[in-house]
Amino acid sequence: MAVTNFPTSTEITNLQASSYNAGANLGTNYMPGSANPSLPNAALPENIATPHSRIKGFIEGVKQLITWLKADSPQLIQEAWVAPTLLNSWVNLAGGFATAGYYKDSTGTVKIKGLIRSGTKTAGTVFFTLPVGYRPAEDCNFSGIALTSGSVLVLAEARVAPNGNVTFQTGDNGWFSLQNIQFRAA
């Protein structure tokens, strides 16, 4: 779709005070007994009316383009969260907190969420395994937070491997946050 009828920068630049009829009545008139201003009966000089109508044409073209883009653009579709099978004694924290889950959006980005607790806290312990199509091309490490059994927040690290394993690296198991883990699927 071609957008036409818009003024060039030269036409806009040429709209100078000396290029129109300074004697024309371009002021605001008030009708007797009315508080509302009315436009003068005199027509605008041609050099002002033409760029104005071309700008209107440009605006209409932009409106048509926006309508076309809204109608023909692909809609982003988000899958529902999938609850993984937690391994090695890891369970969801519960109590209204986010449960473990993952999904892949329409751009191919896999997102993981949840707070899990009570599992084995040895480096390399698998939390759960992502299915084929939801795995990264290379190891991805993610920093986060965890809570000790003594209610102390500590830095934590999880890893997502090309084989789909989402693993504990460092942290603790009072709870372990999987929030905001995201990567491009291979």
Buried (B, 14 or more C-beta within 10 A) or exposed (E): EEEEEBBEEEBEEEEEEEEBEEEEEBEEEEEEEEEEEEEEEEEBBEBBEEBEEBBEBBEEBEEEEEEEEEEEEEEEEEEEBEEBEBBBEBEBBEEEBBBBBBBBBEEEEBBBBBBBBBBBBEEEBBBBBBEEEBBBEEEBEBEBBBBBEEEEBEEBBBBBBEEBBBBBBBBBBBBBBBBEBBBEBE
